[in-house]
Amino acid sequence: MSPEIRLSGVTKTYVDRRDGTEQRVFDRFDLVVPAGELVAVVGASGTGKTTLLHLVAGLERPDAGTVVAGHGARPARLGVVFQQPRLLDWVSVRENVALAADAAGRGTGGVDEILDAVGLTDYVGSYPSVLSGGQRQRVAVARAFAVEPEVLLFDEPFSALDELTGRRLRLLLQRLWTDRPRTGLLVTHNPLEAAMLADRVVVLEGRPAVVATEHLVDVPRPRDPEDTRLFDLHRRIVAELT
């Protein structure tokens, strides 16, 4: 069973190295992502969305409070998709995915299956430098799923892509998620992307950030990107952000 993600009383402050001023991003912040749920976090720039994801990933530590993503004292096995693919350009597509799976102790037996699932069977021997931006991000998605994660984290995964490519990858991610459900946290600036992919959308505002509103996405999967219910939710979220 997938674990939940729980942030309890989290405080996080950064100090500006130039003048020593403090920027408090979170102050006794709470958030729960129930087991098996994909939660999207949206908000204006500077509200701490990426910091939130980095705290869950263990890339940042809170100044106070607790961040738990796992079963009790055992941390969850994480798969992370960043805005940039962060691939190793000197090894092949298959090796990029296999190295991650092997490092996670999952073996490489499922690598070809996940590469086929993301539509890269014809490119397993290619090097990332010859791939398009969308293909490189497909490798990054495959790498995240190849480690058989208990928790998946997405940090603006499609924001660097053109709209058509981003749309295709959202549909791909929806299919992968349906076939391989996990607990997940998606950080995005795109309210329509949040509505399309998530079970619940959390809107952050202010600094220190607080949860302004939450929206349950009561639309069954698979979801059509043109579904008017998703556009209605998108409009409500945009109105809250402006």
C-alpha positions in Angstrom: 0.0 0.0 0.0 1.3 3.5 -0.8 2.1 5.7 2.1 0.7 9.1 2.8 2.6 12.4 2.7 2.2 14.5 5.9 3.6 17.9 6.7 2.9 19.0 10.3 3.8 22.4 11.8 6.4 23.0 9.1 8.4 26.3 9.3 11.0 27.2 6.6 12.9 30.4 6.4 15.6 31.5 4.0 18.2 34.2 4.7 19.3 36.6 2.0 23.1 36.3 1.8 23.3 39.9 0.5 21.7 41.7 3.4 20.8 39.1 6.0 17.0 39.6 5.7 14.8 36.6 6.3 12.2 35.3 4.0 9.8 33.0 5.8 8.2 30.6 3.2 6.2 28.5 5.7 5.1 29.1 9.2 3.6 26.1 11.1 2.2 24.8 7.8 0.2 21.6 7.6 -0.7 19.5 4.6 -1.8 15.8 4.1 -1.8 13.9 0.9 -3.7 10.6 1.6 -2.3 7.3 0.5 -3.1 6.7 -3.2 -4.1 10.3 -3.9 -2.5 12.7 -6.4 -2.6 16.3 -5.1 -1.7 19.3 -7.3 -0.4 22.4 -5.7 -0.9 25.7 -7.5 -0.1 29.3 -6.5 1.6 32.5 -7.6 5.4 32.6 -8.0 7.0 32.9 -4.6 4.4 31.1 -2.6 6.7 28.1 -1.9 5.4 25.4 -4.2 8.9 24.1 -5.2 10.1 24.5 -1.6 7.2 22.3 -0.5 8.1 19.6 -3.0 11.8 19.8 -2.1 10.9 19.3 1.6 8.9 16.2 0.7 11.8 14.9 -1.4 14.3 15.5 1.3 16.2 18.1 -0.7 15.4 20.7 1.9 15.0 20.4 5.7 12.4 22.2 7.7 13.5 24.6 10.4 10.7 23.3 12.6 7.9 20.7 12.2 7.9 17.3 10.5 7.7 16.0 7.0 6.8 12.4 6.6 6.6 10.5 3.3 6.7 6.8 4.1 5.6 4.0 6.4 6.4 5.0 9.9 10.2 5.4 10.3 10.9 4.0 6.8 11.1 6.7 4.1 9.1 6.0 1.0 10.9 5.1 -2.2 10.6 8.3 -4.3 10.3 8.9 -8.0 10.8 12.6 -9.0 10.2 14.4 -12.3 11.8 17.8 -12.5 11.1 20.7 -14.9 14.3 19.8 -16.7 14.9 16.1 -17.5 18.4 16.0 -15.9 19.5 13.1 -18.0 23.0 11.7 -18.5 23.9 12.7 -22.0 26.8 10.3 -22.3 24.7 7.1 -21.9 21.8 5.8 -23.9 18.1 6.3 -23.1 17.9 2.7 -21.8 20.9 3.2 -19.6 19.6 6.4 -18.1 16.5 4.5 -16.9 18.3 1.3 -16.0 20.9 3.2 -13.9 18.1 4.7 -11.8 16.2 1.4 -11.4 19.4 -0.4 -10.4 20.4 2.4 -7.9 17.0 2.0 -6.3 17.6 -1.7 -5.9 14.7 -2.6 -8.2 16.7 -4.3 -10.9 16.4 -3.6 -14.6 13.9 -6.2 -15.7 11.1 -3.7 -16.1 13.0 -1.0 -17.9 12.0 -2.0 -21.5 8.4 -2.3 -20.4 8.2 1.2 -19.0 10.1 2.6 -22.0 7.5 1.0 -24.2 4.7 2.5 -22.1 6.1 6.0 -22.7 6.5 5.4 -26.4 10.3 5.2 -26.6 10.9 1.6 -27.8 12.5 2.9 -31.0 14.9 5.2 -29.1 16.3 2.9 -26.3 19.8 3.0 -27.9 19.7 6.7 -28.7 21.5 9.3 -26.7 19.5 12.1 -25.0 21.2 14.8 -27.0 19.5 13.7 -30.2 16.0 13.6 -28.7 13.4 16.3 -28.8 12.4 18.1 -25.6 9.2 16.0 -25.3 11.1 12.8 -25.8 13.7 13.8 -23.2 10.9 14.4 -20.7 9.4 11.0 -21.5 12.7 9.5 -20.5 12.5 11.4 -17.2 9.0 10.1 -16.6 10.1 6.6 -17.4 13.0 6.9 -15.0 10.7 8.0 -12.2 8.3 5.1 -12.7 11.2 2.5 -13.2 12.3 2.8 -9.6 8.8 1.4 -8.6 8.2 4.4 -6.4 5.8 4.5 -3.5 5.6 8.3 -3.8 5.9 10.3 -7.1 6.8 14.0 -7.1 6.4 16.3 -10.1 8.0 19.7 -10.2 6.5 21.7 -13.1 7.2 18.6 -15.3 5.8 20.0 -18.6 6.2 23.7 -18.2 9.2 23.9 -20.5 7.4 22.2 -23.4 5.2 23.7 -26.1 1.4 23.3 -25.5 0.8 20.4 -27.9 3.7 18.4 -26.5 2.7 19.2 -23.0 -0.9 18.0 -23.8 0.4 14.7 -25.1 2.5 14.1 -22.0 -0.3 14.9 -19.7 -2.4 12.3 -21.4 0.6 9.9 -21.2 1.0 10.6 -17.4 -2.7 10.1 -16.9 -2.5 6.7 -18.5 0.6 5.7 -16.5 -1.0 6.9 -13.3 -4.2 4.9 -14.0 -2.2 1.8 -14.6 0.3 2.3 -11.8 -1.4 4.4 -9.1 0.8 5.8 -6.3 0.7 8.7 -3.8 1.7 11.8 -5.6 2.4 15.6 -5.3 2.3 17.7 -8.5 3.6 21.3 -8.4 2.4 23.4 -11.3 1.6 26.9 -12.5 -1.0 25.5 -14.8 -4.5 25.2 -13.1 -5.9 23.3 -16.1 -3.0 20.8 -15.8 -3.8 20.5 -12.1 -7.5 19.8 -12.9 -6.7 17.4 -15.6 -4.3 15.2 -13.5 -5.1 15.5 -9.8 -7.6 14.1 -7.4 -7.4 17.3 -5.4 -6.1 20.8 -6.1 -4.6 22.9 -3.3 -4.2 26.6 -3.8 -1.5 28.4 -1.9 -1.3 32.1 -1.3 0.8 34.6 0.7 4.2 34.5 2.4 4.3 32.7 4.6 2.2 30.5 2.5 -1.2 29.2 3.6 -3.7 26.9 2.0 -6.3 29.3 0.6 -8.7 26.8 -0.9 -8.9 23.1 -1.9 -10.8 21.6 -4.8 -11.9 18.0 -5.1 -11.7 17.0 -8.8 -14.8 14.9 -9.1 -14.3 13.8 -12.7 -13.6 10.1 -13.3 -10.5 9.0 -15.2 -9.7 8.9 -18.0 -10.3 12.6 -18.4 -10.8 14.4 -21.7 -8.7 17.6 -21.8 -11.7 19.3 -23.4 -14.1 18.3 -20.6 -16.0 21.5 -19.7 -16.0 20.5 -16.0 -12.2 20.8 -16.0 -12.4 24.2 -17.7 -14.9 25.3 -15.1 -12.5 24.3 -12.3 -9.7 25.9 -14.1 -11.6 29.2 -14.2 -12.4 29.0 -10.5 -8.8 28.5 -9.6 -7.6 31.3 -11.9 -10.1 33.6 -10.3 -8.7 32.7 -6.8 -5.2 33.4 -8.0 -5.9 36.9 -9.5 
